[in-house]
Amino acid sequence: MKRFLLTLFILFLTASFGFCTTNSYDAYGQKNGSYKKNGSTINQYDRYGQKTGSYKQTANGYNSYDKYGSKTGSFKTNGSTTTQYDKYGSKVGSYKTNSNGVTTSYDKYGQKTGSFKKDSSGRITEYDKYGRKVGSYK
């Protein structure tokens, strides 16, 4: 679930800031994937450049698809909160962004699972629920 929330956060940043490509890195700075925007679609790739999924914009969020084009879930935004649902419509988790631009992710029970912070250079750093760095995105 956490990986999907992370993907959600990145794809919204990719769309919001107009980036054509956003790369993801592990805690040691090694590239482990990328997200590429093409119109209203964002494609996700692994570290080898193989497509692993895609996200298509809707009126209030995104639908997610696997690499074969089968729908895997959806994300719906209401104000500063985005909620993730699985392909059956059940809530999987959510994330909330505060006025300082810090985004906190939660599981379906409302328990914090991590956070994301964007610095002045545009790099996003991901932290686990204990505040330890997990990865970054730029």
C-alpha positions as CSV (number, residue, x, y, z in Angstrom):
1,M,0.0,0.0,0.0
2,K,2.8,2.4,0.9
3,R,4.3,2.0,-2.6
4,F,1.0,3.0,-4.2
5,L,0.7,6.1,-2.0
6,L,4.2,7.0,-2.9
7,T,3.4,6.6,-6.6
8,L,0.3,8.7,-6.1
9,F,2.3,11.5,-4.5
10,I,4.9,11.5,-7.3
11,L,2.4,11.4,-10.1
12,F,0.5,14.3,-8.7
13,L,3.7,16.3,-8.4
14,T,4.6,15.3,-11.9
15,A,1.3,16.5,-13.1
16,S,1.1,19.6,-10.9
17,F,4.6,20.9,-11.7
18,G,4.5,20.0,-15.4
19,F,7.5,17.8,-15.3
20,C,7.9,15.5,-18.3
21,T,10.0,13.0,-16.3
22,T,10.4,12.4,-12.6
23,N,13.1,10.0,-11.5
24,S,13.0,8.0,-8.2
25,Y,16.1,7.1,-6.1
26,D,16.7,4.9,-3.2
27,A,18.1,6.0,0.2
28,Y,21.6,5.7,-1.2
29,G,20.9,7.9,-4.3
30,Q,20.7,5.0,-6.8
31,K,18.0,5.5,-9.5
32,N,15.3,2.9,-9.2
33,G,12.6,4.1,-11.6
34,S,10.9,6.9,-13.3
35,Y,7.5,8.5,-14.2
36,K,6.9,10.1,-17.5
37,K,4.0,12.3,-18.4
38,N,2.3,12.2,-21.8
39,G,-0.8,14.4,-21.9
40,S,-3.2,13.2,-19.2
41,T,-1.4,9.9,-18.7
42,I,1.6,9.2,-16.5
43,N,3.6,6.0,-17.2
44,Q,5.7,4.3,-14.6
45,Y,9.0,2.5,-15.4
46,D,11.4,0.4,-13.4
47,R,15.1,1.0,-13.2
48,Y,15.6,-0.9,-16.5
49,G,13.1,1.3,-18.4
50,Q,10.4,-1.4,-18.5
51,K,6.9,-0.1,-18.1
52,T,5.3,-1.2,-14.9
53,G,2.0,0.7,-14.9
54,S,0.2,3.8,-15.8
55,Y,-2.1,6.5,-14.4
56,K,-4.8,8.3,-16.3
57,Q,-6.3,11.6,-15.1
58,T,-10.0,11.8,-14.2
59,A,-12.2,14.7,-13.1
60,N,-11.0,14.5,-9.5
61,G,-7.9,12.3,-9.5
62,Y,-6.4,9.3,-11.3
63,N,-7.2,5.7,-12.2
64,S,-4.3,3.3,-12.0
65,Y,-3.5,0.5,-14.4
66,D,-1.0,-2.4,-14.5
67,K,1.4,-2.8,-17.4
68,Y,-1.2,-4.8,-19.3
69,G,-3.8,-2.0,-19.1
70,S,-6.0,-3.6,-16.5
71,K,-7.4,-1.2,-13.9
72,T,-5.9,-1.7,-10.4
73,G,-7.5,1.2,-8.5
74,S,-8.2,4.9,-8.3
75,F,-7.2,8.0,-6.4
76,K,-9.6,10.8,-5.6
77,T,-8.7,14.2,-4.3
78,N,-10.9,16.4,-2.1
79,G,-9.1,19.6,-1.0
80,S,-5.8,18.7,0.6
81,T,-6.6,15.0,1.0
82,T,-6.3,12.3,-1.5
83,T,-7.8,8.8,-0.9
84,Q,-6.7,5.6,-2.6
85,Y,-9.1,2.8,-3.5
86,D,-8.5,-0.6,-4.9
87,K,-10.1,-2.0,-8.0
88,Y,-13.2,-3.0,-6.0
89,G,-13.7,0.5,-4.6
90,S,-12.4,-0.3,-1.1
91,K,-10.3,2.3,0.7
92,V,-6.6,1.4,0.8
93,G,-5.1,4.6,2.3
94,S,-4.7,8.3,2.0
95,Y,-2.4,11.2,2.1
96,K,-2.8,14.8,3.4
97,T,-0.7,17.8,2.6
98,N,-0.4,20.6,5.2
99,S,0.2,24.3,4.7
100,N,3.9,23.9,4.8
101,G,3.9,21.5,1.9
102,V,4.6,18.4,3.9
103,T,2.6,15.4,2.8
104,T,1.8,12.6,5.3
105,S,0.6,9.2,4.2
106,Y,-1.8,7.0,6.2
107,D,-3.0,3.5,5.9
108,K,-6.7,2.6,5.7
109,Y,-7.0,2.7,9.5
110,G,-5.6,6.3,9.7
111,Q,-2.2,5.2,11.0
112,K,0.7,7.3,9.7
113,T,3.0,5.3,7.3
114,G,5.4,8.0,6.2
115,S,5.9,11.5,4.9
116,F,7.3,13.5,2.0
117,K,9.0,16.9,1.9
118,K,9.9,19.0,-1.0
119,D,13.0,21.3,-0.9
120,S,13.7,24.5,-2.7
121,S,15.5,22.7,-5.5
122,G,12.4,20.6,-6.3
123,R,13.7,17.4,-4.8
124,I,11.2,15.4,-2.8
125,T,12.6,13.3,0.1
126,E,10.6,10.4,1.4
127,Y,10.7,9.4,5.1
128,D,9.3,6.4,6.9
129,K,6.9,6.8,9.9
130,Y,9.9,7.1,12.2
131,G,11.5,9.9,10.2
132,R,14.2,7.9,8.5
133,K,15.0,8.7,4.9
134,V,13.7,6.1,2.5
135,G,14.3,7.7,-0.9
136,S,14.1,10.8,-3.1
137,Y,12.5,12.0,-6.3
138,K,13.6,14.7,-8.8
